[in-house]
Amino acid sequence: MCGIVAAVTQRNIINFLLESIQRLEYRGYDSSGLALINKNNDFIRVRSIGKVKELIKKTKNKKLSGKIGLAHTRWATHGKVSEENTHPHISSHIAIVHNGIIENSLKLRLFLQKKGYIFQSDTDTEVIVHLLHWEQKKTGKSLVEVIHNSVIKLHGNYSMVAMDSNHSSKLIAVCSGSPLIIGLGVGENFIASDQIALLNITKRFIYLKEGDIAIIKAEKTTIFNKNYSIVRRKIIESDVKYECVKKGKYKHYMEKEIYEQPDSIRNTLKNRLKNNTTIFFPELGLKEINIFLNVEHIQIVACGTSYHAAMVAKHWFESLANIPCDVEVASEFSSRKLAVRKKSFFITLSQSGETADTLTALRISKKLGYLGNLTICNMKGSSLVQESDIYLLTQAGIEIGVASTKSFTTQLTVLLMLVAKIVSIKQKKNNVEKKIAKILTILPYRIEEILKKNKEIKNIAKKLYNTKNILFLGRGDQYPIAMEGALKLKEISYIHAEAYPSGELKHGPLALIDENIPIIITAPKNLLLEKTKKNIQEICTRGGLIYIFSDAEINLEKNITLLKVPYVEEIIAPIFYIIPLQLLAYYIALSKGTNIDQPRNLAKSVTVE
Ligand code: G6P
């Protein structure tokens, strides 16, 4: 989704802006642009549709120079992908870049048109910049005061950075429902949508809070909270290594992230398992333990891949802890009048911690009388982490590929530990915790084993990449895995993929089965296997092409391909069986030649509702 980078320095910043905005490409975008203030105090703006490399081409031979500037990657919401709609937008001496949506922009646009403003674009961003210009003309106040007075007129979740060519020593940033991070340098300061853009410059960051307005100068930053009082915000030393942002020996980030999973799980378990028998969350104090003691229901809300992790967790909460658990996609949770169960606890799952739908759901939940809330998140300092009562971090490391992989398996790792801990708290016995702690120590090795199946999976991918539709089936805790497998395939290969619970096949999808539709089934050896075998028979008799991932013996009829996988303990089977499906999606997309790390129309972090 839109990416913002801005800097105020003592040197020419053109190269910094271009490099940093390239680092935000992974978020998903369709055009990019930048603006500088030159030594004559004029704006120089360059914009281009397509990849940042097109913007770089346009800046070549232009000898651009400026010590203060803004850059932006745009993911179109208001107005088509065009150069006119690309940021930065300018109104006389004010330039801005913006992320998010201004919901009342149409009304404001009409107002400003009546005041004589002529719009060059269809964007809500241009509405903001003209509004700031109008307010400044009317009141004669400084840009920061004008921004402070104008934010109440702008409805929606957004962030923006502005600069004024009449006062070229400062940037003004607003964080209102969409993240912004100040990067602290020496004699220079920066601001960006996420730390990845700034990691090669600084490790010291300030995460702006909801409603903050910041004045960023080369020598100092001043932050006002929503009441316009000056506040000090905590400086966070990032432990993210810039090397994480490199592909190393891998062709794609997604490939690298799939193969990193044994280590990201090890990092997630580190300091949380004592003697391989006790699960330890330093984040959970006495207060939280008391809440879990009383909890009678869990509500989990998430989006995309995180939603599928939540669906697996439902099985664990109910089967291991005997706590009823409901799971809902965040946008739906926020779209209806909710009835909250008694003694219910609210959990959000998110890789980025910035997904607008999930954040909105959390904010709504706070008014509904839940016992408390927790987020399981991969990004320290993110909005969900800041706004939740408690947070548990997954230690997946930075995930760049738009299609989530290691964040899914690390979320599941934390969720399984959490369920085990809650069982011990509620049942006052730790046999489940002991068993799960032991199994979790084996999990990274199990994943290393299944990753060795990559060549066989690649061969299956070669047979499937020309297919138009693929069905994924799973039963019990494998159904969310089928959903996640189908999502991975859709996202990166653009092949239509649907997931069904195996038992539901006969209630409709069976009509689709013929020799042209491949069906992928994950079928671990467990109590549900016999039923799944019956479903396999139903498909076989109708000529469907079946690909099964299983550690069990399956009768091989002529249209069945079995990929025998190593043994895995039943409880961690969902974490294990997603690996072959991630690899399958990756190799299919590789054969198709799609843009694996930045699939069309998608964004890594979706900061608009
Ligand atoms: C976007 C990404 C998905 C991700 C979803 C939820 O749609 O493309 O890969 O699963 O957002 O993101 P979150 O950061 O909240 O887990």
Residues whose N, C-alpha, C, O or C-beta is under 5 A from the ligand:
A	BS01	G6P	C303 G304 T305 S306 L349 S350 Q351 S352 G353 T355 V402 A403 S404 A603 K604 V606
